[in-house]
Amino acid sequence: MVGKYQRTTQRQSWDVQSMQNAVQAVTNGQMGWLAASKQFNVPQATLRRRAQNRNKQVHGVQKGLGRFQQTFPVNLEKDIVAYVKKMENLFFGITTVELRRIVYEYAHINKIPNRFSKKSKMAGWDWLKGFRLRNPEVSLRIPEATSAARAFGFNREQVGKFFRCLSDVIKQHNIEPMNMYNMDESGLSSVQKPQKIFATRGKKQVGQLTSAERGSHTTVVCCMSASGTFIPPAIIFARKQFKAELFDEAPPGSLPLIHESGWMVGELFEKWIKHFVKHSHASPENKVLLILDGHASHKHVASLEYAKSNGVILLCLPPHCTHRIQPLDICFFGPLSTYYNQEVSKWLKNNPGRVVTTFQIAKLFSVAYGKAATISNAINGFKNSGISPWNPDIFSDDMFAPSEVTGERLQDGPVCIPSTSTITTGFDKTAGCASTISEPTTSKSVEHEILDNPPNKSIGPNITECLVRLEDISPVPVNASLQYNKNKRKTQSAEELTSTPYLEEAKRKKIEKDAREFRKSQRMAGTKRKIVISSKTVKSQKIEDSVLEETSDDDGNGLYFNPSVDEDDDAACIYCNELYSLSKPKDKWIRCQTCSKWSHTECAGVSFKIKMFTCELCH
């Protein structure tokens, strides 16, 4: 095969750049043929042929030996490289088999002379090897799995809104870098991730000792500022009972926390906020900005109220963007994980026969934290995220490419969005966008269009442009129909959690949640307390017909009350304080005959069929 060919001569061993400089020097009259060949170390006869363009196989200063020539010219091969990079930026990378198949169709449809196999309809491995050698800017790599939420979540709107909120907070409260912090949680395991080691070549399996198959989970809470200072970390162990031995040799000033799940929850976040206020010296006169993600535990109402009263401004990051905007994720947690895995491996080597348990995690974490918590890591984290110094243009366009599922605008014309039923064949000047054919996107349909409309220029080995592009053969994925789902929950975004509107909304949601949990507990308890008033009492009460509604229950013709038809605009349950306008449509409400106040039938513990009801307050 050509891919395994070994050269036996030194012909055309000259450098392309040297030949180009020699041709330019002779053309400009700076020196003669002999002087140029000696100065630039190129053959004189070859220099004459290239300068006079007398080489029949190749043009210019490019190399070429024998009858086997490069399949695609340099400009077309650069188009292939650009297409590969574009698909990689969109998270739809091209594999080796896909590239070979696309290249075969590209050459066959555009009638470019090639030696590709017509049986397999793919380019050969020798072409792929030469392609990689000629274009070292692309390489074969194993991609990292990226969720669709993260790919589409990091978009210009979300990032732009965050930087606008950040700018407003910094200007309004005059926040300095020393008072700008970022906090986040990370998980530690007693089972380390093995690092690369030297092993015997060709051995089928290489092992590394770990403590167990699956390790115990421990959460650490880290916080650092834009000036390079660190708040002492917090360690959350998955336990119900506190044990002081777990925190032996932990980093100085660490906050010991326990929870049966081992994760951060609202109550623990309130303790950490107090710990943060203590070490950051935050106060209403010395306000501090704390940037964090939108985890539910960070929106604990009591924690938000305490932070606001002590001069801590909480700014929430946009969802699914922390891998690029959060300083801790950019420059701290990576080194911390590496150092921690090294310490676990070292401990197992120094203590043969023993395994790492939760009692050793604090000590091992302390050593790793001391190595990772450096001033340079903190400063670079805020700098590379564009937070401090403030730089909203720090992210390049290719980073937003996966989220921009829109059509391509051509020459300031209308947006043309290709679909699976159309293929672009050229640019229509009258319409202002690419003309399309109503055929499936296959190589046969593209080839049929070319045969019907042959190009004006003859396609040969020195072709400079092609009628069909790579995007026509293998279209770039485009979401042409973005439908709005009315039932979809509200999308989170960057916002100030300690602002008054957000706090009021958080309190309202907490009241609703408590009311739902109360009704659920009443329903689970199954206590039904029926309070019936005698008919004489009912007769003395004047009940308007507009307040009563007949039920459609099959078991009877009971009556219940509906606050929506009452004279009041809204009503609150006397037991759980939930407003009628915020309750579920299927909730049944009943009115007390004495005080005329409303309540859920579940909260009151009575059936909605009852005709006479008196609340416990009036009973």
Secondary structure, DSSP 4 states (H G I P E B T S, - for coil): -GGG----S-TT-S-HHHHHHHHHHHHTTSS-HHHHHHHHT--HHHHHHHHHT--SS--TT----SS---SS-HHHHHHHHHHHHHHHHTT-PPPHHHHHHHHHHHHHHTT-----BTTTTB--HHHHHHHHHH-TT----PPPP--HHHHHHS-HHHHHHHHHHHHHHHHHHT--GGGEEEEEEEEEESSPPPPP----TT-S------S-SSPPEEEEEEEEETTS-EEEEEEEEE-SS--GGGGTTPPTT-EEEEETT-S--HHHHHHHHHHHHHHHT--SSS-EEEEE---GGGG-HHHHHHHHHTTEEEEEPPTT-HHHH-HHHHHTHHHHHHHHHHHHHHHHHHSTT----HHHHHHHHHHHHHHH--HHHHHHHHHHTTTTTT-TT-S-HHHHGGG---PEE-TT--EE---TT-EEEEEETTTTEEEEESS-SSHHHHHHHHHHS--SSPP-TT----SS-HHHHSPPP--------TTSPPPP--EETTSHHHHHHHHHHHHHHHHHHHHHHHHHHT--------HHHHHHS---GGGEEE---TT---EEE-GGGSSSS--B-TTT--BGGGS-TT--EEE-TTT--EEEHHHHT--TT-S----TTT-
